[in-house]
Amino acid sequence: MDYEVVVVGGGLGGLTAAALLAARGVNVCLLERQSRVGGCLANFEHLGYQFEPTYGLYSGWEPGGIFERIFSEMPIAPPRVHRLSPAYVVRLPDGVDVAISDDSNDFENELHKSFPESAAAAVEFYRLLSTPETGSSPSNKHADIGRILQNCSLRFRRFIDIQLQTLVQCSSESWSANLAAIALNPQQARYEIHGGGQALADSLAESFKHSGGTLRLDSPVLRLAYASDGEAIGIDLLSGERVIAARGIISNLTVWDTYGKLIGLSRTPPAISSQLRKLQSPGAYLLFLGLDRHAISRPPSRHIMALTDWQEEHSYDPETAQLVLNVASDLDPRAPQDKLAVTISAFTNAENWFSFHEDHNVHAEQDQKMLEQIWSRLHSALPELGAQVEVIESATPQSFYETTRRKFGMIGRPYPEPATPNEELSKTHLANVFIVSDTTSLGPGIAGIAQTARKLADTIAPSTA
């Protein structure tokens, strides 16, 4: 079959780019190896629950935001969203709860109350972070913010660390002012999506098909197809079928898998291979829990970033210092009667979950050990959950690998920050092959991925609206 554009992967980036191009009249085929779309956003369904594998904190849904701009071109309405106020709560090891409010006066009062030991510096930090760039260069602003942060207490720095790590996968010791301004701005509206990220993926898929796009599920891709002169001309499927792409090929795989699996290591320039070897992304360990509905009034929020250790003697280590609670809305429980679906997210070193010379029992033992550690830390950090919460299932980096085939099941932005800007990472050395994924996005979260996908769609087929 011949198409103008072929998209490999039905995660958010691939779906957004495909849906926009199809709405603009481009003949597009999207190939997805799974039986449904969603990628890392896909809900995990088990025992009558539908668990969201994310923090449930979505941006970009404000009036004029990226999703309003995207769905203004779509024939299908977007999923319903609900603005969170406050957006979330950060719980510190000493039991102090800090609500992230979009009311600047309320938030500054919260800073004074929660960090009396360095309140003035904390307020100055947030004010400078949210100040638009003027005459000073970004590097000067970054340095000024860094100096203020160093004058703050460890308590406040760890409050910043857990938010940066959760939202943009970095700490206060390795961060960029631009990313921090987006992630930490308390006036950045956060939303929950009814149905979770899966509902967004499903809406994009429906729009794509309604616009005439060809969605092929259960279609594992083998590699790029090349002409005799080395030009990429399409996709070879595992089934042996070849799908031709006349104008372009979009990879929704990670930057590593795009080169390692799709393009091929032998066709990847040494300079790119060298850079990719230096980069990695974190792994996620998730606990899927069932919570008695009546117990939800006990925690201060349905979205809590819980700092479980000050880590006074060393640099911030998210693997042992933080947990993130995401409780489904009453309007969208995704659970059996009188229950709510809960996701607990923790970071882990993804590579440590792959031991290729051991049997499956090794992974099961590691999973059980991690579960027990997280369970203990969870009840210590959020004792109000008590006996009203139960473990339904867990997910490890191997789980993400099995469903998405991502390298080591890694998710999120690469670190350290690439020497090449992410905008350039979205391009490959092949003129008609592009990458759109969380590893190449222009900003944090799904809003950043959506922005990257829209920019790519504009490159291939600019909107006439």
N, C-alpha and C positions, 0 to 999 in steps of 0.2 A: 504493500500500500504506500502511496505517496502523499505527503502532507507538506505544508509550508514550514511548520514548526513542530518539533517533537519535544515533549517535556518528559523527563525521566524522574519519577517520584511524585507522589500525591500528598506531600506535606504542605504546610501553609504557603511556603514560597512558590512551590510548583503550581499549586492550585490557583493562587492569586495571579501569577503571571499568565497562566493558561486561560483563566476566566476573562481577564482583561483583553487579551489578544483575540479570543473568540468573539467577545462582544464588539470588537473593532473590525470584525469581518475576516480575520485571519483563519485559515484552515489548520487547526491544531489537533494533535493527538497527544493524550497524556497516558503514560504507561506506569502502572503501579503494581508492585509485586504482591501486595496483600489483597485481601478480598474486600477491603474498604479503605477509604481515604482517611487522612488525618496525620499519619506519621507519628511523631512524638506527642502530638496533641490528642491522639485517639484515646477515648475513654477505655478504661479497663473494666470489663463486665464480669461479675462473679456473684453467684448466690443471690441474685435479685438486685445487686448494687451496680451502679455505673460510676466508677471512680474517675476523677479528673487527675491526670498525672502532672499537674502544674500547681503553682501557688494560687491560682484563681485570681490574680491581680493583673487586670488587663488595662492598657492605656491605648490612646488613639481613637476612642469612641466619642470624644467631645464634639460639639457642633463645629464643622469645618475640619475635623480631624481626618486622619488617613483613611479610616474605614468609611466615613461618610463620602469621601471623594471616590473611593473605590466602588462602593455600592451605588453611587449615582450613575454609573455606567452599566449596572447589572440589571437583567430582567427579573431577578429574584430579590425579595426583601432580605435585609440582614437579620441575623438572630436578635432576639430581645436582649437588652443589657440593662443593668441596674448600677447606678453610681454608688460607690461605697463611701460613707462618711461616718467616722473617719476612715481613711483608706485601709489602715491596718494598725496594729499595736506592736511595739517592740517591748518584750519583757526581759528585764535585766536579771542577773543572778541574785541580786539582793531583793528581788520581788517587786521592784518599781516597774510600773507599766507606763510607757510613753506612747500616747496616741498621736498618730501622724494626721493632723488636721489641715484642711485646705484654707482655714481661716487664719491669716497671718498673726493676728493678735492672740488668738487662742493657742496657736502653736508656740509663739514666743513665751507666753505664760507657762506653757507646759515645759519648755526648756528651763525656765527659771526654777520651777518647782522640782523638776527631776534631776537637774545638775547644778545645785546651788554652789558647788565648789568651783565651777568655771562657767557660770551662766552668761556673763557678758561676752566671753570669747565664743561660746556656743552660738549665741544670737548673731554675733559678728560673722562667724563662719557661714551661717545660712544666708545672711543678707548679702555677703560678697559672692557666694556661690550663685545666687539668683540674679545678680546684677548683670545686665547685658554688657557685651564687650563694647568698649569705647576706644579711647586712644591707646590704652595699654595693650600689649600683645597677649595672646592666650598663655604663653609661657610665663609672663610676669604675673598674670592672674593666678595661674596654677601655683607658682611659688608663694604668692601672698596667702593663698588659702592654706597651703601646706604649713606655713609658719604659724598661722593662727591655730591650726589643728594640733600642732606639736605643743602649743601652750595650754591646751585643754587637758582635762583629767583623763586618766586611762578609761574611766567609766564612759566618758563621752566618746572617746576614740573607738571603743568597742561597740558603742551604739551606732557609730558610722560604719564600722567594719561589717557588721552583720547585714546592714542594708545594702552596702556596695556588693558584698559577696552574693547576696540573694538575687539582686536585681541585675548586676552586670558582671558577676564573676571576677571581682578583684577586691583588694583591700585598700586601706588608707596608705599602705606602704608602696603600692603599685597601682596607680590610678591616673586617669586623665580628667582634667577639669570639665571638658565637654560632656563626657559620659556621666560624671558625678552630678553635674548640674541637671541632667535629664532624670537620673535615677533618684536623687535626693530631694528635688524640688517638691515641697509639701503641697504646692498648688497644682502639681501634676495630677489630674483626676485619674482615679483608678475605678475600674468597673468589674463586675462579675457578669459572665455570659450565661444565660439560661441554657442549660444543656452542656455547658463547658466549651472548651475549645473545639470539641467534636462538632458542636452545632455550627460553629463558624466554618469548619472544613466542609460540612455537608451542604451549607448554603452556597459556598463557592463552587462545589461540584455540581450542584443543581443549576446554578447560573451558567456554568461552563457547558453543560449538556443542552440547556435551553437555547444557548447561542449557537448551537450546531457543532460544538466540540465533540471529539471522540474520546470517551473515557474507557480505557481497557484495564480492568482489574485482573488480578491473578496473572500478571504478565511480567515475569522476571526478565530483566535485561542482562545480557552477557557483556557487551562492549560496544564502543563506537564502530561503525562501519566506515571504511576508508576507501577512497578511489586510488588508482595506481599512482597518482601524483602526491598522495599523502593527505589530500583534503578529506575532512570528515563529511560524509554524505548522508549519514543516518545512524540507525541503531540495529544491532543484531540481538535478537531475543534468544533466550535459553532454548526455546523450542526450535530454533533454526531459521525462523522467519526474519526477514530484513524489512525494516520500516524506513523509508526514505524521507529526509527533511530537506526541502529545497532552500529555505531561508535561514534556518538556525536550529540549534539544539540547546535546550536548557536543562542543566542538571540540578535537581533538587537534593542531590547527595551532599555529604560533607565535602569540604575542600580536599581532604585526604582521599576519600573514596572516589571522587570525581577523577582524580589523576591516577590513583592506584588501581581502580577497577574499570572505570569507563574509558578514559583516554588510554591508559596502559603505561606502566612504569617505563617501558622501553621507548615510549614516545614523549615522555616528560622531560623537559630541559633540566640539566643538572642544577641550575640555580634555583629552580622552583622546588626540586626534590630536597635540596639542602635546607631551604626555608621551612618546608613542611615538617622536616624531621625535628626542628626546634620547637614546634608548636604542639600543644595538646589542649584538650578540653576536660572539664571535670566529669565525673560520673555521678549518677544519682542513685540513691537507695531510698525506696518508697515503702511506707507502711500504709496499707489500706485498712481502715477501721470502720466499724459500725458504732454509732453513738445513739444512745437513747434520746429521742427528740426533746423530752422535758429537761434534759441536762444542759441544753445549749445556753440557757440563761446564766450559767455559772462563769464561763470565761468572759473576759472583757470585750472580746471580738471574735468573729468567725475566722479572722485572718491574723495570726500571731507569729511574729518572728521571735523565737525564744533563744536568748543567749544563755547557754548552760554553764559557761566557765569564763572567768575573766582572762585567763592565760596571761598572768602578770609577768612570767619569767621568759616568755618567748614571743615570737611573731604570731599573728593571728592564724589559727588553723581551723578552717570551717568544718573539717571532718569530725572534730571532737568538741566543737564549741557551739553549734547551733542546730536548731530544728525549726521547721516552718509548718504551721498548722493551717489547713484549708478545710473548712466545714461548708458543705453545700447549703445553699439558701433554703429556707422553708418553702419558697415558691418553686424550688427546683431540687427536691430532696434526692432524687435518683437512688432511692433505697426502698426496702420493704416498709410496710406501715409502721409508724411510730419510730422509725429509725432515720438517721441522716448519714450520708456518705462522707467520710473524712479521709483526707490524704495528709500524711506526715512526710515531709521531704527532708532528706539529709544528703550532704555531699560525701563522696567517697572517691578514692583513687580507682579509676575505671580499670586500668591494666591489672590491678591486683586481683580482679575477679576472673581472670583467664589463666588457667593452668592447663596447658594442652597435653601434659603428660600424666594427668591424674584422671580418675574416673569421676562420674557425676556426684558421688558421695562427698567429695572434697568441697564442691560448690554448695551442696546442701548444708554441710557443717558450717561453712563460712556464713551462709545466709542465716542460720539459726543463731550463731554467735552475735552477728550484727543486730538481729531482731531483738535479742535479749538486752543488748547494750542500749539500743534506741528506746525500748520499752521502759527501761529503768530511768533513763534521762528524761523521757517524756513525763513520767509521773512525778519526778522530782521538780521539773520546771513548771508543770501544769497540774498540780495536785487536785484541782477542782474537778478534773475529769473523772477521778475516782474509779469505781467499778462499773460506771455507766458506759464504758468504751471497751470494745473487744476487737481483737485482730481477726481480719478476714483473710488477708493475703499480703504478700510482700513482692517487691520487684527489685531486681539488681541490675547492674550494667549488662549482665548476660541476657536478662529479659529484654532490654532495649535492643541488644544485638539481634536476638532471635526474631523480633518483630520488624526491625528496620534495616538490619545488616550494616548499621553504622560501625565504623572502626572502634572496637572495644566498647561499643555502646555509649560512646562519649556524647555529651550534649552541650549546647551553649557556645558562647564566644571563646575563641582560642586564647591561650595565654602562653608566654607573655604576649603583649600586644604585637601583632605582626609588624615587621619593618616596612612592609608594603601596606599602604592604606587598604582597608576592607573594600573600598570602592574598586581598587585595582584587582583585588582577589576575586571579585565577581567576574572578571574577564579572564580568559585563558589565553595561552599563546596561539590557539586556533581561532581565527577571526570570527567563525560562526558558532562557537561553543561558549556558553555562559554558565555561571554558577549562581544560584539563588538559594541560600540556606541560612541557618542560624550561625554558621561559621564564617559567613561573608557579609552579614547584614550591616547596614549603615548605622543602626542604633540598637538599643536594648529591647528585648522582648519581642512579642509578635508584631508590635507596631513597627519596629525596626525592620523586621523581615518583610512586612507588607510594603513599607516604603521602598525597600530594595527591589522588590518584585515589580512595583509600579514603575520605577525608574527604568528597569530593564525592558518592560513592555513598551515604554515610551521610546526607547532606543530602537526597538525592532519595528514597531508600528505606532507612531505618535497619534495621540488622540486628536480627533477633529473637533471635539466639543469646545 
